[in-house]
Amino acid sequence: MDAAEFDRRARGTYVDWIPSDLVAQLIEHGHLDRVRQEASSGDWHCARAWVEQLAAEDRQDDALAVLAPYIEAGSWAAARAHAELLERWGYEEEAIAFVQVLSEMGVGKGAAFEHLTRLLARHGRGEEAFELLRPHIKEARFAAALVDVTEGLGRDEEVAELLAAGIEAPAERRPNAELGLPEPDNAVDLLAAVRERQGRVDEAIALLRTREVTSVNGRDQLADLLARHDRVEELRAHAAEESLGDAATALAELLELRGDIEGAVEVYRAHAAESPHEAALLARLLARHGRGDEAIEVLRALPWAKGGDEDWIVATLCELYVDQRRAEEGLAYLDGVLARFGAPEWEYVRFRPRLLAACGRLEQAIEELRADLDAPCAAGELASLLADAGRLEEAVAVPAVAADRLLLAPLLLKLGRIDEAMAALRPSA
């Protein structure tokens, strides 16, 4: 396999590789020889699992030999695994030399270079890592690596100056100037992190307050900083102003951690009627603390016009009804939702079989699914219900299941029919 082919598989749907969860099942059921065979045939998920097995047995040369052809094909994932094994076994200098060559070759489009710098820093060569990274301060991931590798080196002020220069640079020299972003675009976040580890928390807070939005990927950096330093009142004030709700989440998490459950409940409850996200967080908090009935009422009270009819809210409610042993009530609730929609989408219908099964009406659930097997996910739901009931042969016999290799193979594995399972996964072999 050449590098282009490996990249195509890695970026795609892994249609040519056995899914990693099925590889785990192969190992669980004792089929290590088959994993080894597939690894030798170019299946990366099997190769990774086989390498871990060999490493656990301290068969170092064998483990590295499995990775070799993948590395020759240009796989950074395999090269990184090779370096990590060397490091795990105490061969730090060999790992560094290996990754250094890959970095010079440009393997992984910069990933090898970043890995090299972090590897150097982990093994007492942080100054080298700093010198390597400093010229690349304008690239966000390398700037982040620079901040990480210099922790404890006594270079915090120098790093801060480099980051500040990117924040203060004239707009015409910044590629993202029209967006109001510094260079690198994470410079403010990183400079705040440096100031925090210097103990200059007020400066870190002030820096983050200069950003229009302090939330990224569902986490609010300013809120998390305030929480780490137990500045509850400042966090409370920030949560009242921040519109995305991420700061409120950080406040509720902190209060829960401190044992103030009622305080956390009130934080979420203040927004629950308007925000399905906050309502769901409140419901999960209540359920975690043995207040499942209250959790159900929170979501039941969520206005439909405010997201109470969204499929994920309906799903959460159905799960809560089952967990609270109120499946019959859950079924009545869901049927009400379905009646309201008239001709509901499958996103809603798919919750019904699980509720029926929880009500002790498994056969009815199975028949309803059999009658609607053309619906999305119906075959998977039917296979899951039958398998949970110990009726694996029936599950395998469902035509829609038999036609789906990712549904069929796990069932065949559970039945011990390994050759058939592998044939299902390798239809063109």
BELQUICOR-V909100 format. One record per residue. PSI is psi as a letter, one per 40 degrees, with the letter a starting at -180 (none if undefined). BURIAL is + if it has 24 or more other ideal C-beta (glycine too) atoms within 12 Angstrom, else -. D_FIRST is the distance of its C-alpha to the first C-alpha in whole Angstrom. Layout:
BEGIN
psi=[PSI:PSI]
burial=[BURIAL:BURIAL]
d_first=[D_FIRST:D_FIRST]
END
This chain:
BEGIN
psi=[h:i:d:d:d:d:d:d:d:d:e:a:e:f:d:e:i:h:i:d:d:d:d:d:d:d:d:d:e:e:f:d:d:d:d:d:d:d:d:e:e:e:h:d:d:d:d:d:d:d:d:d:d:d:d:d:e:f:g:d:d:d:d:d:d:d:d:d:d:d:d:d:e:e:h:d:d:d:d:d:d:d:d:d:d:d:d:d:e:e:g:d:d:d:d:d:d:d:d:d:d:d:d:d:e:f:h:e:f:e:d:d:d:d:d:d:d:d:d:d:d:d:f:e:f:d:d:d:d:d:d:d:d:d:e:f:d:e:h:d:d:d:d:d:d:d:d:d:e:e:h:e:e:e:e:d:d:d:d:d:d:d:d:d:d:d:d:e:i:i:d:e:e:h:d:f:d:d:e:f:i:a:h:i:e:e:d:d:d:d:d:d:d:d:d:d:e:e:e:g:d:d:d:d:d:d:d:d:e:e:i:d:h:e:h:h:f:e:h:h:d:d:d:d:d:d:d:d:e:f:g:d:d:d:d:d:d:d:d:d:d:h:d:e:e:d:d:d:d:d:d:d:d:d:d:d:d:e:e:g:d:d:d:d:d:d:d:d:d:d:e:d:d:d:h:d:d:d:d:d:d:d:d:d:d:d:d:d:f:f:f:d:d:d:d:d:d:d:d:d:e:h:h:d:e:e:e:e:e:i:d:d:d:d:d:d:d:d:d:d:d:d:d:e:f:f:d:d:d:d:d:d:d:d:d:d:d:d:d:d:d:c:g:i:i:d:d:d:d:e:d:d:d:d:d:d:d:d:e:e:f:d:d:d:d:d:d:d:d:d:e:f:e:e:i:h:e:d:d:d:d:d:d:d:d:d:d:d:e:e:g:d:d:d:d:d:e:h:d:d:d:d:e:h:d:d:d:d:d:d:d:d:d:d:e:e:g:d:d:d:d:d:d:d:d:g:d:e:none]
burial=[+:-:+:-:-:+:-:-:+:+:-:-:-:-:-:+:+:+:+:-:-:+:+:-:+:+:+:-:-:-:+:+:-:+:+:+:-:+:+:-:+:+:+:+:+:+:+:+:+:+:+:+:+:+:+:-:-:-:-:-:-:-:+:+:-:+:+:-:+:+:+:-:+:+:+:+:+:+:+:+:+:+:+:+:+:+:+:-:-:-:-:-:-:-:+:+:-:+:+:+:-:+:+:-:-:-:+:+:-:-:+:+:+:+:+:+:+:+:+:+:+:+:+:-:-:+:-:-:+:+:-:+:+:+:-:+:+:+:+:+:+:+:+:+:+:+:+:+:+:+:+:-:+:-:+:+:-:-:+:+:-:+:+:+:-:+:+:-:-:-:-:-:-:-:-:-:-:-:-:-:+:+:+:+:+:+:+:+:+:+:+:+:+:+:+:+:+:+:-:-:+:-:+:+:+:-:+:+:+:-:+:-:+:+:+:-:-:-:-:+:+:+:+:+:+:+:+:+:-:-:+:+:-:+:+:+:-:+:+:-:-:+:-:+:+:+:+:+:+:+:+:+:+:+:+:+:-:-:-:-:-:-:+:+:+:-:+:+:+:-:+:+:-:-:+:+:+:+:+:+:+:+:+:+:+:+:+:-:-:-:-:+:-:+:+:+:+:+:+:+:-:+:-:-:-:-:+:+:+:+:+:-:+:+:+:+:+:+:+:+:+:+:+:+:-:+:+:-:+:+:+:-:+:+:-:-:+:+:-:-:-:-:-:-:-:+:-:+:+:+:+:+:+:+:+:+:+:+:+:-:-:+:-:-:+:+:-:+:+:+:-:-:+:-:+:-:+:+:+:+:+:+:+:+:+:+:+:-:-:-:-:+:-:+:+:+:-:+:-:+:+:+:-:+:+:+:+:+:+:+:+:+:+:+:+:-:-:+:-:-:+:+:-:+:+:+:-:-:-]
d_first=[0:4:7:8:6:7:10:11:10:12:15:16:17:15:15:12:13:16:18:19:23:22:20:24:26:24:25:28:29:28:25:23:22:20:18:17:16:14:12:11:10:7:10:11:15:15:14:16:19:18:18:22:23:23:24:27:28:27:25:24:22:20:19:18:16:14:13:12:8:8:10:9:6:9:10:14:14:13:15:18:18:18:21:23:23:24:27:28:28:31:29:29:29:26:24:26:25:22:22:24:21:19:22:23:19:19:16:17:19:22:21:21:24:26:24:26:29:30:29:31:34:33:34:37:36:37:38:35:33:36:36:33:33:36:35:33:36:35:32:32:30:31:34:34:32:35:37:36:35:39:41:43:43:46:45:45:48:46:43:45:46:43:42:46:45:43:45:48:46:48:46:46:43:41:39:39:43:44:42:45:42:42:39:37:37:37:40:43:41:40:43:45:43:44:48:47:46:49:51:52:52:54:52:49:51:52:49:47:50:50:47:48:45:44:42:38:36:39:40:43:43:47:47:45:47:50:49:48:51:53:55:56:58:56:53:56:57:53:52:55:54:50:50:46:47:45:48:50:47:47:51:51:48:50:53:52:50:54:55:57:55:58:57:54:55:57:55:52:56:57:54:53:55:53:50:48:45:48:50:47:47:50:50:47:49:52:50:49:52:54:55:53:56:56:53:53:56:54:52:54:57:54:55:53:54:52:49:50:49:45:43:42:45:46:43:44:48:47:45:48:50:48:48:52:53:54:52:55:55:52:52:55:54:50:53:55:52:50:54:54:51:52:49:47:43:41:40:44:44:41:43:46:44:44:47:49:47:48:52:51:51:47:48:49:46:44:46:46:42:42:44:42:38:37:38:35:34:37:34:33:36:38:35:36:39:39:37:39:42:41:40:37:37:39:36:33:36:36:35:33:31:30:28:27:24:24:28:28:25:27:30:29:28:31:33:31:29:26:25:26:24:21:21:22:19:17:19:17:16]
END
